[in-house]
Amino acid sequence: MEDPHPFMSHRTVRLSSNPVLERNPVRSEPSVIPSHTRLRTLCLPCPSNGSITRVQVEHFIMQWSNQLIRAKGDIKFAAHQETQLMQFAGKRIYWEKTRADTDDSYIVLIGLDMDIDLIKQSWARLLPSP
């Protein structure tokens, strides 16, 4: 019979002086549980007028690539007069045309130990002044 909980360890625990009970393994949780407190997410708005370029977005993403796990967003570019889906995974950026007809352009970043304030400041420097 297959173990339904392969991630759980087996150990013998002395329940009593009864030798039969001592031989029965008791399931217990692993002693170290991974922490996800270093994981951060951030949503950055993109200008809906298409004033940001694909090269700027790629440079920005790669600037933070050591901290990023994933990034994704719908970005409107003036040069193409279309919205494109950007995805960052495995240290690579992928682009594809999308039929999304929305005024909301954004990028979502997921990473470890990201300095949210520093990333926001860097992003704000790319955007045109209002």
Backbone bond lengths (Angstrom), bond angles and torsions (degrees), N, CA, C in turn:
res aa  C-N    CA-C-N  psi(-1)  N-CA   C-N-CA  omega(-1)  CA-C   N-CA-C  phi
1 M - - - 1.447 - - 1.531 109.00 -
2 E 1.323 116.24 134.36 1.458 121.57 -177.44 1.528 110.18 -75.35
3 D 1.314 114.57 141.35 1.465 120.42 179.38 1.527 109.13 -69.95
4 P 1.353 118.70 118.86 1.463 120.38 -177.85 1.524 113.01 -71.67
5 H 1.306 118.48 -16.39 1.464 122.59 -178.91 1.524 109.53 -130.34
6 P 1.338 117.94 73.02 1.466 119.27 -174.96 1.522 113.66 -67.00
7 F 1.336 118.59 -19.07 1.458 121.21 -178.79 1.520 112.56 -79.57
8 M 1.301 117.13 -10.79 1.463 119.96 -178.44 1.524 109.12 -92.20
9 S 1.293 116.15 142.27 1.459 120.35 -178.73 1.525 110.09 -89.22
10 H 1.317 114.63 159.33 1.466 120.86 175.90 1.515 107.99 -110.51
11 R 1.292 116.02 140.13 1.457 120.53 173.40 1.522 108.44 -151.84
12 T 1.287 114.13 153.44 1.471 119.67 178.37 1.514 108.32 -90.88
13 V 1.300 115.15 131.52 1.454 121.55 -179.89 1.517 107.44 -120.95
14 R 1.311 115.20 135.44 1.464 119.33 179.97 1.524 107.51 -78.46
15 L 1.331 115.48 108.19 1.456 121.46 -178.60 1.525 111.58 -91.44
16 S 1.319 114.62 -30.95 1.467 118.97 179.37 1.519 107.71 -165.57
17 S 1.264 116.19 -171.11 1.466 119.49 177.43 1.521 110.87 -83.40
18 N 1.312 117.11 -0.23 1.450 121.57 179.85 1.533 109.61 -76.57
19 P 1.351 119.37 117.13 1.463 122.54 -177.14 1.534 113.23 -61.74
20 V 1.311 118.19 -29.25 1.468 121.35 -179.93 1.533 109.45 -65.88
21 L 1.316 116.68 -44.22 1.461 119.95 179.92 1.524 111.71 -67.04
22 E 1.305 117.72 -32.49 1.459 121.44 -178.28 1.526 112.00 -67.06
23 R 1.331 118.08 -27.69 1.456 121.26 -178.19 1.528 113.05 -81.29
24 N 1.281 118.69 -15.48 1.459 120.84 -178.53 1.525 110.20 -82.05
25 P 1.329 117.14 120.99 1.466 119.00 -179.65 1.525 111.35 -69.91
26 V 1.293 115.01 146.23 1.457 121.72 176.38 1.519 106.78 -112.64
27 R 1.320 116.32 130.27 1.463 120.08 -179.81 1.519 109.19 -75.94
28 S 1.321 113.96 140.28 1.460 118.93 177.30 1.526 109.32 -140.05
29 E 1.308 116.14 158.08 1.466 121.94 177.64 1.513 109.10 -71.24
30 P 1.331 117.71 152.01 1.465 119.02 173.81 1.528 109.55 -59.12
31 S 1.316 116.58 149.00 1.462 119.67 -175.50 1.522 112.38 -72.35
32 V 1.333 117.67 -24.43 1.457 120.94 179.98 1.526 108.41 -115.51
33 I 1.303 116.27 121.00 1.452 121.52 177.91 1.521 107.05 -107.54
34 P 1.356 117.66 126.57 1.467 119.14 -176.91 1.524 111.69 -64.21
35 S 1.322 115.07 145.70 1.457 121.27 179.94 1.519 109.77 -102.32
36 H 1.318 115.82 139.51 1.461 120.82 178.10 1.526 110.29 -112.36
37 T 1.314 117.34 21.84 1.459 120.29 -177.78 1.519 112.34 -71.56
38 R 1.310 118.72 -15.74 1.463 122.09 179.44 1.526 111.62 -84.12
39 L 1.313 117.38 -13.31 1.452 122.74 -177.56 1.523 110.67 -75.48
40 R 1.331 116.17 130.32 1.459 121.62 -178.77 1.530 109.28 -130.93
41 T 1.333 116.00 151.29 1.456 121.87 172.81 1.521 108.47 -128.69
42 L 1.320 115.03 151.51 1.454 120.75 -178.68 1.520 108.50 -151.00
43 C 1.322 116.68 132.65 1.457 122.06 176.09 1.526 108.41 -109.92
44 L 1.316 116.12 122.16 1.461 122.18 -178.68 1.524 109.53 -110.59
45 P 1.329 118.21 125.56 1.465 120.11 178.09 1.527 110.45 -75.70
46 C 1.316 115.70 140.82 1.463 121.49 175.73 1.526 107.81 -104.81
47 P 1.312 116.81 150.41 1.462 118.47 177.28 1.530 110.07 -64.57
48 S 1.319 115.99 133.70 1.466 119.72 -177.69 1.524 112.46 -81.92
49 N 1.336 117.48 -5.92 1.460 120.00 -179.82 1.531 112.58 -89.08
50 G 1.329 117.06 3.29 1.457 120.37 177.04 1.506 114.32 76.27
51 S 1.319 118.22 24.14 1.466 120.95 -175.85 1.523 114.17 -83.44
52 I 1.306 117.50 1.22 1.466 121.01 177.77 1.529 107.83 -107.49
53 T 1.319 116.87 147.80 1.468 120.05 -177.55 1.528 111.02 -104.19
54 R 1.295 113.94 161.87 1.466 120.52 178.24 1.529 110.15 -63.05
55 V 1.319 117.56 -39.43 1.467 121.87 179.03 1.526 110.39 -62.26
56 Q 1.328 117.83 -41.48 1.470 121.10 177.83 1.528 110.89 -62.15
57 V 1.321 116.58 -43.29 1.468 120.35 179.91 1.526 110.25 -63.86
58 E 1.314 117.05 -46.06 1.466 120.18 -179.33 1.531 111.51 -62.42
59 H 1.323 116.71 -42.82 1.469 120.34 178.26 1.538 110.20 -62.28
60 F 1.317 116.62 -43.47 1.462 121.14 179.85 1.530 110.70 -61.14
61 I 1.324 116.92 -48.68 1.475 120.99 -178.82 1.528 110.53 -61.43
62 M 1.317 117.19 -46.64 1.459 120.15 -177.11 1.526 112.06 -67.82
63 Q 1.312 116.91 -25.31 1.464 121.33 176.24 1.531 110.79 -61.26
64 W 1.321 116.70 -30.10 1.470 122.06 -177.46 1.530 112.22 -109.19
65 S 1.312 118.25 11.43 1.469 121.63 -171.38 1.526 114.20 -60.70
66 N 1.333 118.51 -26.01 1.472 119.56 178.84 1.521 112.41 -70.78
67 Q 1.326 117.23 -21.68 1.460 121.02 179.84 1.524 112.13 -101.72
68 L 1.330 116.94 -18.43 1.466 120.47 -175.10 1.520 112.78 -83.26
69 I 1.314 114.60 140.54 1.455 121.78 170.44 1.531 107.86 -99.27
70 R 1.333 114.93 -46.65 1.465 122.09 -179.36 1.519 108.99 -147.16
71 A 1.322 114.67 154.29 1.461 121.62 170.39 1.520 106.26 -148.42
72 K 1.316 115.06 146.18 1.454 119.38 -177.37 1.510 108.27 -154.92
73 G 1.324 116.07 146.41 1.451 117.75 177.09 1.513 113.37 -173.95
74 D 1.322 114.71 157.83 1.458 123.29 171.70 1.512 106.47 -101.81
75 I 1.336 116.76 120.10 1.454 120.95 -174.19 1.523 109.13 -127.38
76 K 1.329 115.46 131.29 1.455 120.96 179.35 1.526 108.83 -94.85
77 F 1.325 115.40 126.65 1.455 121.45 -179.92 1.520 109.83 -113.90
78 A 1.319 116.23 132.02 1.465 121.68 -179.86 1.529 110.61 -67.17
79 A 1.328 116.86 -38.61 1.463 120.54 -176.19 1.530 112.10 -60.28
80 H 1.316 116.68 -32.87 1.461 120.84 -177.17 1.532 112.05 -102.54
81 Q 1.311 116.41 -11.73 1.468 121.79 -174.86 1.523 110.96 52.11
82 E 1.328 115.43 40.09 1.461 119.91 -179.65 1.523 109.78 -151.29
83 T 1.303 114.09 164.52 1.461 120.79 175.41 1.521 108.00 -98.40
84 Q 1.316 116.40 135.02 1.457 120.99 178.34 1.520 109.87 -120.54
85 L 1.319 114.45 145.87 1.457 121.50 175.76 1.519 107.39 -89.95
86 M 1.335 116.43 124.43 1.455 122.69 176.57 1.521 107.43 -109.04
87 Q 1.334 115.23 134.64 1.459 120.25 175.32 1.522 108.75 -134.44
88 F 1.316 115.50 135.60 1.459 122.22 175.54 1.522 106.77 -116.82
89 A 1.321 115.83 122.31 1.468 121.30 177.60 1.522 107.75 -156.74
90 G 1.304 116.26 142.37 1.464 120.04 178.86 1.517 112.77 60.22
91 K 1.338 115.71 35.24 1.466 122.76 178.91 1.535 112.75 64.30
92 R 1.324 116.63 21.83 1.466 121.38 177.65 1.516 110.16 -128.85
93 I 1.328 115.01 151.43 1.460 121.02 177.35 1.523 108.39 -109.63
94 Y 1.316 114.91 131.92 1.460 122.12 179.21 1.524 108.94 -118.90
95 W 1.327 115.88 140.29 1.468 121.30 178.47 1.521 108.85 -123.83
96 E 1.315 115.20 144.44 1.459 119.03 171.68 1.525 109.32 -152.16
97 K 1.296 114.50 148.12 1.457 119.32 177.11 1.523 108.15 -68.16
98 T 1.304 115.26 145.81 1.455 119.45 177.85 1.521 108.94 -130.53
99 R 1.277 115.67 153.10 1.460 120.66 177.76 1.523 111.62 -89.47
100 A 1.308 115.10 3.21 1.469 119.31 179.96 1.524 109.02 -59.33
101 D 1.302 115.80 121.19 1.455 120.99 179.22 1.522 107.19 -111.85
102 T 1.310 114.48 82.75 1.450 119.88 -175.36 1.520 110.10 -133.44
103 D 1.286 115.67 152.01 1.460 120.21 175.33 1.525 110.99 -86.30
104 D 1.309 116.49 -10.74 1.461 120.84 -178.68 1.524 109.96 -88.29
105 S 1.311 116.33 112.74 1.460 122.13 173.79 1.520 107.49 -110.51
106 Y 1.309 116.26 138.29 1.461 120.00 -175.36 1.516 110.42 -159.17
107 I 1.321 114.46 164.37 1.464 122.89 171.04 1.525 106.86 -132.57
108 V 1.320 116.82 132.42 1.461 122.21 175.80 1.521 107.55 -109.45
109 L 1.320 115.98 127.07 1.465 122.31 179.36 1.525 108.90 -109.58
110 I 1.320 116.10 137.99 1.464 122.44 174.34 1.517 106.25 -128.71
111 G 1.330 116.38 123.87 1.457 118.43 -177.23 1.509 113.50 -159.23
112 L 1.310 114.83 178.86 1.462 122.57 179.37 1.524 109.71 -106.47
113 D 1.306 115.35 132.76 1.464 122.23 175.75 1.533 112.78 54.29
114 M 1.317 117.17 33.90 1.464 119.67 178.85 1.525 109.68 -70.26
115 D 1.317 116.03 139.09 1.460 121.65 173.86 1.529 106.57 -87.65
116 I 1.310 116.68 93.70 1.466 123.06 -173.09 1.522 111.51 -56.57
117 D 1.317 117.51 -46.23 1.466 120.49 -178.28 1.529 111.67 -63.58
118 L 1.314 117.09 -42.77 1.460 121.06 -179.99 1.535 110.81 -65.15
119 I 1.314 117.24 -40.90 1.463 121.37 178.68 1.526 110.53 -64.83
120 K 1.331 117.02 -43.01 1.471 120.48 178.13 1.528 111.12 -61.71
121 Q 1.328 117.10 -41.79 1.467 120.74 178.56 1.529 111.04 -63.47
122 S 1.309 116.65 -42.49 1.460 121.41 179.26 1.529 110.58 -63.68
123 W 1.320 116.22 -41.00 1.473 121.18 178.97 1.531 110.38 -66.07
124 A 1.309 117.35 -41.69 1.476 121.60 -178.61 1.533 110.80 -62.45
125 R 1.335 117.56 -32.56 1.462 120.02 178.66 1.530 111.96 -67.10
126 L 1.329 117.24 -24.73 1.472 120.75 178.57 1.530 112.48 -78.51
127 L 1.313 116.27 -28.32 1.457 120.48 -173.63 1.526 110.91 -80.72
128 P 1.323 115.66 146.48 1.467 118.41 177.44 1.518 111.39 -67.47
129 S 1.313 115.88 149.54 1.465 120.59 177.84 1.526 109.55 -68.80
130 P 1.355 116.86 141.45 1.480 119.92 -178.49 1.511 112.89 -70.22
